[in-house]
């Protein structure tokens, strides 16, 4: 088992599925692996008994064998930078909300469909795409609508609104203006 030594103190056992790559008195980099993939953990001691652990896991699930040695107390903050499962789910959500613009889905529906807690899903999406799911989807739709408005002046604004998932042209116009700064009709004229 990989022993975790900080300031010459035995704090914890990480388990048989870890291998220490490099360590010094305040930091350690370990590889963790199983039949589903592998990952890297970088652990830094901030103060005695206070550690922060950055993980980059590419595993279906990470079965931890972490065991704190008796009498030890630690505050451990885990920050997962990127995980294959979450990344694949977020990419699938992105594909879903940008491929069929006529269909509106709620956060709750996406959460159930992708078996991901809504809060985690929203946070991961924002970290990857820089915006909330709703705001990103709205901006994406309005940019597609702007291109459609310029491509063919014969297509009615109401028809474009329907293609973007808006049954009410007034709501579409308001959404368009909030993103593009002008109404669809004014946008088309310029």
C-alpha positions as CSV (number, residue, x, y, z in Angstrom):
1,X,0.0,0.0,0.0
2,X,1.1,3.5,-0.8
3,X,1.9,5.4,2.5
4,X,1.3,9.1,2.6
5,X,4.1,10.8,4.6
6,X,4.0,14.5,5.5
7,X,6.6,16.0,7.7
8,X,7.6,12.4,8.6
9,X,4.2,11.6,9.9
10,X,2.2,8.6,8.7
11,X,-1.2,10.1,8.0
12,X,-3.0,7.7,5.7
13,X,-2.9,4.6,3.5
14,X,-4.1,5.2,-0.1
15,X,-4.6,1.7,-1.2
16,X,-3.2,-1.0,-3.5
17,X,-4.6,0.7,-6.6
18,X,-2.3,3.7,-6.1
19,X,1.3,4.3,-7.1
20,X,3.4,7.2,-5.9
21,X,5.0,9.0,-8.9
22,X,6.8,11.8,-7.0
23,X,6.7,13.2,-3.5
24,X,8.5,15.6,-1.2
25,X,7.7,16.7,2.4
26,X,4.7,18.8,1.3
27,X,3.4,17.3,-1.9
28,X,2.7,14.1,-3.7
29,X,1.6,12.9,-7.1
30,X,0.0,9.5,-7.4
31,X,-1.5,7.4,-10.2
32,X,-4.6,5.5,-9.4
33,X,-5.9,2.8,-11.8
34,X,-8.3,-0.1,-12.1
35,X,-9.9,-2.1,-14.9
36,X,-12.1,0.9,-15.9
37,X,-9.2,3.4,-16.4
38,X,-6.7,5.5,-14.6
39,X,-6.3,8.9,-13.0
40,X,-3.8,11.2,-11.3
41,X,-4.0,12.7,-7.8
42,X,-1.9,15.7,-6.8
43,X,-2.0,16.3,-3.1
44,X,-0.5,19.3,-1.4
45,X,-0.3,19.9,2.4
46,X,-1.3,23.4,3.1
47,X,-0.9,23.3,6.8
48,X,-0.3,20.3,9.1
49,X,-3.4,18.1,8.8
50,X,-4.9,20.2,6.0
51,X,-4.5,18.9,2.5
52,X,-5.9,19.8,-0.9
53,X,-6.2,17.1,-3.6
54,X,-6.5,17.8,-7.3
55,X,-7.7,14.8,-9.3
56,X,-7.9,14.1,-13.0
57,X,-9.7,10.8,-13.2
58,X,-10.5,8.9,-16.4
59,X,-12.3,6.0,-14.9
60,X,-15.9,4.8,-14.9
61,X,-15.8,4.8,-11.1
62,X,-13.0,5.4,-8.6
63,X,-13.1,2.8,-5.8
64,X,-11.1,4.4,-3.1
65,X,-9.1,2.3,-0.6
66,X,-8.2,5.5,1.3
67,X,-7.9,4.9,5.0
68,X,-6.9,7.5,7.6
69,X,-4.4,6.0,10.1
70,X,-5.9,5.9,13.7
71,X,-5.7,9.1,15.6
72,X,-5.2,11.3,12.6
73,X,-7.5,14.1,11.6
74,X,-7.3,15.8,8.3
75,X,-9.3,18.3,6.3
76,X,-9.1,17.1,2.7
77,X,-10.5,19.2,-0.2
78,X,-11.0,17.2,-3.4
79,X,-11.2,19.2,-6.6
80,X,-11.9,17.1,-9.7
81,X,-10.5,18.9,-12.7
82,X,-11.8,16.6,-15.3
83,X,-13.5,13.2,-15.3
84,X,-14.3,11.2,-18.3
85,X,-17.9,10.4,-17.3
86,X,-18.8,14.0,-16.5
87,X,-17.1,15.3,-19.6
88,X,-18.8,12.8,-21.9
89,X,-22.2,13.7,-20.3
90,X,-21.6,17.4,-20.6
91,X,-20.6,17.0,-24.2
92,X,-23.7,14.9,-24.9
93,X,-25.9,17.7,-23.2
94,X,-24.2,20.3,-25.4
95,X,-24.9,18.2,-28.5
96,X,-28.5,17.7,-27.5
97,X,-29.2,21.4,-26.8
98,X,-27.5,22.6,-30.0
99,X,-28.6,19.9,-32.5
100,X,-32.4,20.1,-32.3
101,X,-33.2,23.8,-31.6
102,X,-36.9,23.3,-31.8
103,X,-37.0,21.1,-28.7
104,X,-36.8,22.7,-25.2
105,X,-35.6,20.6,-22.3
106,X,-35.5,21.6,-18.7
107,X,-32.6,21.2,-16.3
108,X,-34.5,18.6,-14.4
109,X,-35.1,16.6,-17.6
110,X,-31.4,16.8,-18.5
111,X,-30.5,15.8,-15.0
112,X,-32.7,12.7,-15.1
113,X,-31.7,11.8,-18.7
114,X,-28.0,11.9,-18.0
115,X,-28.2,10.6,-14.4
116,X,-26.3,13.7,-13.0
117,X,-27.3,15.9,-10.1
118,X,-28.6,19.2,-11.5
119,X,-26.2,21.3,-9.4
120,X,-23.1,19.3,-10.6
121,X,-24.4,19.3,-14.2
122,X,-24.9,23.1,-14.2
123,X,-21.5,23.7,-12.6
124,X,-19.6,21.4,-15.0
125,X,-21.4,22.9,-18.0
126,X,-20.4,26.4,-16.9
127,X,-16.8,25.4,-16.3
128,X,-16.5,23.9,-19.8
129,X,-18.6,26.3,-21.9
130,X,-18.3,29.4,-19.9
131,X,-22.0,30.0,-19.4
132,X,-25.1,28.5,-17.9
133,X,-27.0,25.9,-19.9
134,X,-30.0,28.2,-20.5
135,X,-27.9,31.2,-21.4
136,X,-25.6,29.2,-23.7
137,X,-28.6,27.6,-25.4
138,X,-30.3,31.0,-25.9
139,X,-27.2,32.6,-27.3
140,X,-26.6,29.7,-29.6
141,X,-30.2,29.8,-30.9
142,X,-30.1,33.5,-31.5
143,X,-26.8,33.3,-33.4
144,X,-28.3,30.5,-35.6
145,X,-31.4,32.7,-36.1
146,X,-29.2,35.7,-37.0
147,X,-27.6,33.6,-39.7
148,X,-31.0,32.4,-41.0
149,X,-32.2,36.0,-41.1
150,X,-29.3,37.0,-43.3
151,X,-29.3,33.9,-45.5
152,X,-32.8,34.2,-46.9
153,X,-34.9,37.4,-46.6
154,X,-38.0,35.6,-47.9
155,X,-38.2,33.4,-44.8
156,X,-40.7,34.9,-42.3
157,X,-39.4,35.8,-38.9
158,X,-42.2,33.7,-37.4
159,X,-40.9,30.6,-39.3
160,X,-37.4,31.2,-37.9
161,X,-38.9,31.6,-34.4
162,X,-40.5,28.2,-34.8
163,X,-37.2,26.7,-35.9
164,X,-35.6,28.1,-32.8
165,X,-38.3,26.6,-30.5
166,X,-40.4,29.7,-30.0
167,X,-44.1,29.4,-30.7
168,X,-44.6,33.1,-29.8
169,X,-42.9,35.5,-32.2
170,X,-43.0,38.2,-29.6
171,X,-41.0,36.1,-27.1
172,X,-38.6,35.2,-29.9
173,X,-38.1,38.9,-30.8
174,X,-37.4,39.7,-27.1
175,X,-34.9,36.9,-26.7
176,X,-33.2,37.9,-30.0
177,X,-33.0,41.5,-28.9
178,X,-31.6,40.5,-25.5
179,X,-28.7,38.7,-27.2
180,X,-28.1,40.6,-30.4
181,X,-29.1,44.1,-29.2
182,X,-31.7,44.7,-31.9
183,X,-35.0,43.1,-33.0
184,X,-34.9,40.4,-35.7
185,X,-36.5,42.8,-38.2
186,X,-33.9,45.5,-37.6
187,X,-31.1,42.9,-37.7
188,X,-32.3,41.7,-41.1
189,X,-32.4,45.3,-42.5
190,X,-28.7,45.8,-41.7
